[in-house]
Amino acid sequence: MQTRRVIVPVATFWTSKDAPREIDALALKGDVKGWVAQMTTEQTIDLCDAKRLETQALFNDEVILDHVEGSWARAFITSQSDDSDARGYAGWVPAASLSDAEVSYPTTTARVHVAQPTTALYDQHKQPIFDVTMGTEFTELANEGEWLKVATPFGEGYIQKMSIIVTADGTTTGDQMVSMAKQFLGLHYLWAGISPYGFDCSGLMYTLHRVMGFLIPRDADDQSVNGQPIAPEELQPGDLLFYAYEHGKGFVHHVGMYVGNGQMIQSRTPGKQVDIAKLTEMRYAPEYVGARRYWR
């Protein structure tokens, strides 16, 4: 089994090698920020309607390499569990987005996660390489004042210590995740997105938990059958709420996070934005399945 590491800020995994369009050139290079900025609403909706994308992975994420075909690799993301394969969530990704060889890190040092929407990654001479995004995980090598020395696929690097500190308000982890989520209100939905450049519904929940050190399943249907079941009268901010087709009896297709006062925050749907909705909204109330808690 060969493993590799993601070496671009955000790597997009596609359903096939033929799925990308001309407009997707920046995504293939790992520049998701630039890619999202130039797409129209119709082009973002097409990512879902045409089933072009599987998921995304963040810089330094480990993948299991299945095989390579030309400039493409089929790989499994080990940090994104999926009920269809024990190796993780799978898709096609440009081979140039992955390290050329396996990369291993010390197992005895702390793992840290970027808690800000973006932060700069610096090389060993403290020269900027590029920005990495919220949820990106590093192995900490040393604490050097305002800096953390971290292991990367490029060798030793640095991030600012403040970038891993959760500054969101809240007396519980759930409260803090709600506070973090609110900074993305108005952000456009991105099918398969897991970064602050655009989230899908389950991608937002996945990343918020990842920042806090909880690795949850990638998709809403898998998220809905793990964690701790929560009764409606026991809901607290940070709990996940799930919705399914066929009046709540079919496939789970949506997830939001309870914020209190009968409301949830969500990345709503293709063509829409991150917003706050009432649980009594007719779009959701008849499809409610249940709630789960992953935080402690």
C-alpha positions in Angstrom: 0.0 0.0 0.0 1.5 3.3 -1.1 0.6 6.5 0.6 1.1 10.1 -0.5 0.5 13.6 0.9 -1.5 16.5 -0.6 1.0 19.2 -1.5 -1.5 22.0 -2.6 -3.6 24.1 -0.3 -6.9 22.4 -1.3 -7.0 19.4 -3.7 -10.2 18.6 -5.5 -11.2 15.0 -6.1 -13.2 14.3 -9.2 -15.6 11.6 -10.2 -13.6 10.8 -13.3 -10.7 12.1 -15.3 -13.1 13.6 -17.8 -15.2 15.5 -15.3 -13.3 18.8 -15.2 -14.4 21.6 -17.5 -12.3 24.4 -19.0 -13.4 26.7 -16.2 -11.9 24.2 -13.7 -8.2 24.8 -14.7 -7.4 26.6 -11.4 -8.9 23.8 -9.3 -6.7 21.3 -11.0 -3.7 23.3 -9.8 -4.9 23.5 -6.2 -6.0 27.2 -6.5 -9.5 26.7 -5.1 -9.7 30.3 -4.0 -9.1 31.6 -7.5 -11.3 28.9 -9.1 -14.4 29.7 -6.9 -13.9 33.4 -7.5 -14.3 33.2 -11.2 -17.2 30.7 -11.4 -20.7 31.8 -12.1 -23.6 30.5 -10.0 -24.7 28.3 -12.9 -21.2 26.8 -13.1 -21.1 26.0 -9.4 -24.6 24.4 -9.7 -23.4 22.3 -12.6 -20.7 20.7 -10.3 -23.5 19.0 -8.5 -26.0 18.5 -11.3 -23.4 16.9 -13.6 -21.9 14.9 -10.6 -18.4 16.2 -11.4 -16.9 16.2 -7.8 -16.4 13.7 -5.0 -14.8 15.7 -2.3 -11.7 17.8 -1.4 -8.6 17.2 0.7 -6.5 19.7 2.5 -2.7 20.3 2.4 -0.8 17.5 4.1 -3.7 15.1 4.2 -2.6 11.5 3.7 -4.0 9.5 0.8 -3.7 5.9 -0.2 -2.6 5.6 -3.8 -4.7 3.2 -5.8 -3.2 3.7 -9.3 -2.0 6.3 -11.7 -3.2 6.9 -15.2 -1.2 9.5 -17.1 -1.4 12.8 -15.1 -4.1 11.5 -12.9 -4.2 9.5 -9.7 -7.0 7.6 -8.1 -6.6 7.8 -4.4 -8.4 7.3 -1.0 -8.4 10.1 1.6 -7.7 8.3 4.9 -9.0 11.2 7.1 -12.4 11.0 5.4 -14.3 7.9 6.3 -16.9 6.5 3.9 -19.1 3.5 4.4 -18.3 2.2 0.8 -14.6 1.6 1.4 -12.5 1.1 4.6 -9.6 3.0 3.0 -11.5 6.3 2.9 -13.3 8.6 0.5 -12.1 8.1 -3.1 -11.8 10.1 -6.3 -9.5 11.2 -9.1 -7.0 13.9 -8.4 -4.2 15.4 -10.5 -1.0 13.5 -9.6 0.8 16.8 -9.4 -1.3 17.6 -6.3 0.4 14.7 -4.4 3.9 14.1 -3.1 6.2 12.0 -5.3 6.9 9.6 -2.5 5.6 8.5 0.9 6.0 10.9 3.7 6.1 9.8 7.4 6.1 12.0 10.5 7.0 11.4 14.2 4.1 9.6 16.0 5.1 10.9 19.4 4.5 14.6 18.9 1.3 16.7 18.9 -1.1 17.1 16.0 -2.4 20.7 15.6 -5.1 22.1 13.3 -5.4 25.5 11.7 -8.3 27.3 13.4 -8.4 30.5 11.3 -10.0 30.6 7.8 -6.5 30.8 6.2 -2.9 31.2 7.4 0.4 31.4 5.7 2.7 28.4 5.6 6.4 29.3 5.7 9.5 27.4 4.8 12.4 26.7 7.1 13.8 30.2 6.4 10.4 31.7 7.3 9.7 32.7 3.7 6.0 32.3 2.7 5.0 29.3 0.6 1.2 29.7 0.3 -1.9 30.0 2.4 -3.4 26.9 4.0 -6.9 26.7 5.2 -8.9 26.0 8.3 -8.7 22.3 9.4 -5.3 21.7 7.9 -3.4 19.3 10.2 0.3 19.5 11.0 2.6 17.5 13.2 4.2 19.9 15.7 8.0 19.7 15.9 8.9 22.6 18.2 7.4 25.6 19.9 9.5 28.7 19.1 7.8 31.7 20.6 5.3 33.1 18.2 6.0 30.3 15.8 5.3 26.6 15.6 7.8 24.4 13.7 5.8 21.8 11.8 6.5 18.8 9.5 5.3 19.2 5.9 5.8 17.2 2.7 8.4 19.8 1.8 10.3 19.4 5.0 10.3 21.5 8.1 8.1 24.6 7.9 6.5 27.2 10.2 3.1 28.5 11.0 2.2 31.3 13.4 1.1 30.0 16.8 -2.0 32.2 16.7 -3.3 30.3 13.7 -4.1 27.2 15.7 -5.8 29.0 18.6 -9.6 28.8 18.6 -10.7 32.3 19.4 -14.5 31.6 18.9 -16.6 32.5 21.8 -18.5 29.8 23.8 -18.6 27.9 27.0 -18.8 24.5 25.3 -17.1 23.0 22.2 -20.5 23.1 20.6 -20.9 26.8 21.2 -17.4 27.4 19.8 -18.3 25.5 16.6 -21.4 27.5 16.1 -19.4 30.7 16.6 -16.9 29.5 14.0 -19.6 28.6 11.6 -21.2 32.0 11.8 -18.2 33.7 10.3 -19.1 31.9 7.0 -22.6 33.3 6.8 -23.1 34.4 3.2 -20.4 32.1 1.8 -21.5 30.5 -1.5 -22.2 26.8 -1.4 -19.6 24.6 -3.1 -20.5 21.0 -4.0 -18.0 18.7 -2.3 -16.3 21.6 -0.6 -14.5 21.3 2.8 -12.6 24.6 2.9 -13.4 28.3 3.7 -13.5 28.9 -0.1 -16.8 27.0 -0.2 -18.5 24.2 1.7 -21.2 21.7 1.0 -23.5 20.9 3.9 -21.6 18.0 5.4 -18.2 19.5 4.5 -18.9 22.5 6.7 -19.7 20.1 9.6 -16.7 17.9 8.9 -14.3 20.9 8.9 -15.7 22.5 12.1 -15.3 19.3 14.0 -11.9 18.7 12.5 -10.6 22.0 13.9 -11.7 20.9 17.3 -9.9 17.6 17.0 -13.0 15.4 16.2 -12.7 13.4 13.1 -16.2 12.6 11.9 -17.4 10.9 8.7 -17.3 13.0 5.5 -20.9 12.7 4.3 -24.3 13.5 5.9 -25.6 9.9 5.6 -22.6 8.5 7.4 -22.6 11.3 9.9 -26.2 10.5 10.8 -25.5 7.0 12.0 -22.4 7.7 14.1 -21.8 9.9 17.1 -24.3 10.1 20.1 -28.0 10.1 19.3 -29.7 13.2 20.8 -33.4 13.6 21.6 -35.1 16.8 20.5 -35.5 18.0 24.0 -31.8 17.5 24.7 -30.5 19.6 21.7 -27.6 21.9 22.4 -25.6 24.2 20.1 -23.2 22.2 18.1 -25.4 19.2 17.6 -26.0 18.0 14.0 -29.5 17.8 12.6 -30.2 15.4 9.7 -32.8 15.4 6.9 -33.9 12.7 4.5 -36.0 12.2 1.4 -39.4 10.5 1.6 -40.5 12.4 4.6 -37.5 11.4 6.6 -37.5 7.7 5.7 -35.3 7.8 2.7 -31.7 8.7 2.0 -30.1 11.3 4.3 -29.3 14.3 2.0 -28.7 17.2 4.3 -27.2 18.3 7.6 -27.2 21.4 9.6 -25.8 22.5 13.0 -28.2 23.5 15.9 -27.5 27.0 17.1 -30.3 27.3 19.7 -33.7 28.9 19.7 -35.1 26.4 17.2 -32.6 27.3 14.5 -29.7 25.7 12.6 -26.8 27.0 10.6 -26.2 25.3 7.2 -24.6 25.5 3.8 -27.9 25.3 2.2 -27.8 23.9 -1.3 -26.1 24.5 -4.7 -26.7 28.1 -5.8 -27.3 29.3 -2.3 -25.2 30.4 0.7 -24.4 29.6 4.3 -27.4 30.8 6.3 -29.5 30.3 9.4 -32.9 28.6 9.1 -35.7 27.8 11.4 -36.2 24.1 12.1 -39.9 24.6 11.4 -39.2 25.7 7.8 -41.3 23.6 5.5 -38.3 22.7 3.4 -36.9 20.8 6.4 -39.5 20.0 9.1 -41.2 17.1 7.2 -37.8 15.5 6.4 -36.2 15.5 9.9 -34.5 12.3 10.8 -32.7 13.0 14.1 -29.7 14.6 15.8 -26.2 13.4 16.7 -23.5 14.8 18.9 -19.8 14.3 18.3 -18.3 17.0 20.6 -17.7 16.6 24.3 
